[in-house]
Amino acid sequence: MMMRCSHPQRQRAVTLVELLIAIAVVGVLLTLTAPSFRDFILMQRLKGVSAQLITDLQFARSEAVARGKLLRLHFMADDAVTCYTLYTIAGTAAETAGTNAQRCQCTLGASSACSVDTGMQEVRTVQVPRSQSVTITIPVGWPVAFAFDPVTGGLFSIPLDNPSAPMNQVRVFSEIDGARRLQTVVNRSGRPTVCAPAGSTMPEGPCP
């Protein structure tokens, strides 16, 4: 019987030059894909912020009816965050006359936005850090604070944080920049919708 001897196959080693070429190719690919990946992350973040805003507006409208009192929103911004707070004020308008010059300050953070001794009760505070490159802003000329009516769910203006008059519309921007911007429109009935304002490249329908 003949015995066959098998010899292990030689494995070809990777040379230093080949390794350097592979690293260079990977580096080029990362350079090409990194900007588009970052844009993808920013766009998802923008859509998430806009969706959260819509959810909170719908929640505020339903909470106003459930609590039987105006549910207020106040939008603010500083160098670190853009934000908003949902809150109520205890008692009737007459009982809260002393608080009408004050509003909850969302820049102070959740659980710290409202001054309890004035009767203001924080319901929810949302902050969007500017470091995330997405902001929530109120267009110039539009009110930074408004409320939902407990009977109809419609919009109310609160220039002094007390019931004043029905409002026709409120607009809020969620944006990365002028080209990547979404506009949330709350109509008189208190129902929010999202659209793409003029100059925006977002796929949502154009704002009327």
Order of alpha helices (4+ residues) and beta strands (2+ residues): alpha-beta-beta-beta-beta-beta-beta-beta-beta-beta
